[in-house]
């Protein structure tokens, strides 16, 4: 009997926890996340080589981020239709080849087109790679699996300025893309060995109206966020964001009634998944602003050199890594609700304290504050990454994963855009001559208040939310052996 066509059809066989597969997917994520922002420090060099204004080079970053955002919704259907292994390997190959094209580009138009191709590969790598890991991981090992998958999103924004600056300074901007070649070849070879083969569903139909509305909505929203941070004086940011919100509303209305929707929106009926879309979205928005606000405050507000600022921001990286071994034990001991409340509240406190930093603050005290901020950031990221799938049935896993990846992309872009708007808002309220860091102080305080919305949402979670993952049920005890018959036997003395 043939299996019925299902929007989230897949083979639910659990192959067991595979750390090597999770590490492979995490490495692919790191390449994708890093290339999203690593060009920032190389813009002057690219501008000089191509003889174009530096502001024009921003199109290469915008094109990449926009392509990733609008490509993610389609990736779930591609994985189900053609098989996750085939799509993941194709994504790595496309990302690697387009990285070579970026390095060989001789003008801005070629580099931009190459970045669009690179973003297409990245759009498939992230959600499909996550799906590959989640399918083969039982809930009892989900915390360990997500611990591998979370670190690229934590480290890439912090390391991107350092990596981009070092490669551009000591080699050339071309090496930002050339370093992807050996990594991509190794990842492709490892994928052929480690990613299990799961057949696709030839009967899987594509929801064309849902895809069109979702693609337009996500693309318009990301464009609006980019315009809000780069051209705040123009009305196009608001127009684009409003059009994106309208298109996404239309997509939701359509997919609630479509017989074969692009996403199964029933995933939002699961409270722990909704936590990712409410408090988790706010958490990512605020956390994503830190790698943007800190270097700017240190350089524009305190007058520090880029090297000085980058070295201190690296303390956030130390906190991210240092707390990693303790994250899973903390969640297992206290549960998701308590950990999420603590992580968001503690992060809000560190944001508020950043607002009171001055150039005279001892460097050791600053470093301790940023290490703590990185640790709380890591705890919250790991908890949200795990709890969102804790109660999702296997039949809805593809939809949940694709929706989550889309919201992550929007949350990251929103964090940078909101931070930039806050800086400009507080520039009009404070005197830059008296306190150059004043606008950044106001932005940090506003982000601290916004983070409290995530705390409130976590407080409203059920007490044992995600218990199937944080406190998996112990294996059933073996049945006791029946008593041996004693009839007809002499008692022992």
Order of alpha helices (4+ residues) and beta strands (2+ residues): alpha-alpha-alpha-alpha-alpha-alpha-alpha-alpha-alpha-alpha-alpha-alpha-alpha-alpha-alpha-alpha
